[in-house]
Structure formats: C-alpha cells, structure tokens
C-alpha cells in the first residue's frame, strides 16, 4: 500500500488544515504530531474514505 496517499485533517477551534502525504507511516507520524497539540485528527485515503486509527497503524507496520 505504499505510495497510495493519505489526507490528514486537523481541526483546532475555528481553524482546520489538510496535509497530503504519500505513505501510511507519514500519515501516522503527522497525525501523532498534530494530536500532541490537542487537535482533532481525521485520516482519509485519497478517495475520501475515513481510515480508523487501528487500520492506519496496521498499514504503517506493513510499509
């Protein structure tokens, strides 16, 4: 699944950002970084399907 691409969404207060990364490992790392700041996190694939935390952890372990 490497190279598939993921979108990491972060919402904090009235602001939100979206970061596009190329691997599950990068998505997990960015999600962890943003979560440490207390932001709400959502990870999606490039087709827009939400990926739960357990799934992204498993995908990252396979890369």
C-alpha positions as CSV (number, residue, x, y, z in Angstrom):
1,X,0.0,0.0,0.0
2,X,3.0,2.3,0.0
3,X,2.5,5.3,-2.2
4,X,-1.3,5.2,-2.1
5,X,-1.6,8.6,-0.4
6,X,-3.4,9.8,2.6
7,X,-5.0,13.0,3.8
8,X,-4.5,14.1,7.4
9,X,-7.1,16.6,8.7
10,X,-6.6,18.6,11.8
11,X,-9.2,20.8,13.4
12,X,-8.5,23.2,16.3
13,X,-11.0,25.8,17.3
14,X,-12.3,27.6,14.2
15,X,-9.3,26.6,12.0
16,X,-8.5,23.4,10.1
17,X,-5.7,22.1,7.9
18,X,-5.3,19.3,5.5
19,X,-2.0,17.6,4.8
20,X,-1.5,15.1,2.0
21,X,1.2,12.5,2.5
22,X,2.4,9.6,0.4
23,X,2.5,6.8,2.9
24,X,0.7,5.4,6.0
25,X,3.8,5.9,8.1
26,X,3.9,9.6,7.2
27,X,0.1,9.9,7.9
28,X,0.5,8.3,11.3
29,X,3.5,10.4,12.2
30,X,1.8,13.7,11.1
31,X,-1.4,12.6,12.9
32,X,0.5,11.9,16.1
33,X,2.3,15.3,15.8
34,X,-0.9,17.2,15.4
35,X,-2.7,15.2,18.2
36,X,0.0,16.1,20.7
37,X,-1.0,19.7,20.2
38,X,-4.5,18.8,21.2
39,X,-6.1,19.0,17.8
40,X,-8.9,16.7,16.5
41,X,-7.5,14.4,13.8
42,X,-9.1,12.6,10.9
43,X,-7.2,10.4,8.3
44,X,-8.7,9.7,4.9
45,X,-7.4,7.9,1.8
46,X,-7.3,10.0,-1.4
47,X,-10.7,8.7,-2.4
48,X,-12.1,10.4,0.7
49,X,-12.8,7.2,2.8
50,X,-12.1,7.7,6.5
51,X,-9.4,5.4,7.9
52,X,-9.6,4.5,11.6
53,X,-6.6,4.6,13.8
54,X,-6.1,0.8,14.1
55,X,-6.2,0.5,10.3
56,X,-3.6,3.2,9.7
57,X,-1.3,1.7,12.4
58,X,-1.6,-1.7,10.6
59,X,-0.9,-0.2,7.2
60,X,2.1,1.7,8.5
61,X,3.5,-1.5,10.0
62,X,3.4,-3.2,6.6
63,X,5.3,-0.5,4.8
